[in-house]
Amino acid sequence: KKALTKRVLGMLEKLDNTQYATFWKEFGDCLKEGIAEDYANRDQLMKLYSFASTHQDTSEENVSLEDYVSRMKDGQDDIYYIVADSYATAKNSPHIEGLKARGYEVLLLSHQIDEWFMSQMHEFEGKKFHDITKGDLNLEEDEATKEKREASEKALKGLTERVKKVLEADIEEVRLTYRLTDSPACLVLGEHDLGPQLREMLKQAGQDMPASKPSLELNPEHVLVKKLDEEKDDGRFGVLA
């Protein structure tokens, strides 16, 4: 078994780009299962995985993790990725706006197996994987950006408290964000929460899902958020929120 596995992996490494693309389209999802089933060959398998990414304007899955790491910005510690129902949904997600604006590359995943698959991927060449729909991005800030953020948080504290009061049954927290550039708001899961893909898979398998509340992040620079802050009528404010 060990010898056969070694020969197969070695053969795959020797395929040219065109040959490997054909193989990946047919058997990529099967190969992803190996990350959990073949621990001894994890490092070799991770070099064979291919992804679509924001580095190119195509749904072709031809970006390797080695490609991604070679393009990482100085000081970047995480490999950013997003899982969605389709390539178009991932590509157009508001969660990637701030990262793209700052020049960070994001892996775009859209297969049914992908959320489970990425939950098995812990790090590659010392770089940890980070689902950008969960938790805080912890992006580095220069002094000017930090001062601007702190001023916005102070100025819009009343707004976040009002929105939290309206949505407290559905929302864990309301906070300002700089992960957005064009969109007014987005929902962010807790760092250890299950995503919608995995929740649906487990639900179909008959497992009860633990309750979880996302956080609502508001873009303080967006005109809709500014207008919401100016709304005096509580009834209208509630509807808009």
Secondary structure, DSSP 8 states (H G I E B T S, - for coil): -HHHHHHHHHHHHHS-HHHHHHHHHHHHHHHHTHHHH-GGGHHHHHTT-EEEETTSSS----EEHHHHHHT--TT--EEEEEE-SSHHHHHT-GGGHHHHHTT--EEEE-STTHHHHHHT--EETTEEEEETTBS-------HHHHHHHHHHHHHTHHHHHHHHHHHTTT-S-EEE-SS-SS-SEEEEB-TT---HHHHHHHHHTT--------EEEE-TTSHHHHHHHH---HHHHHHH-
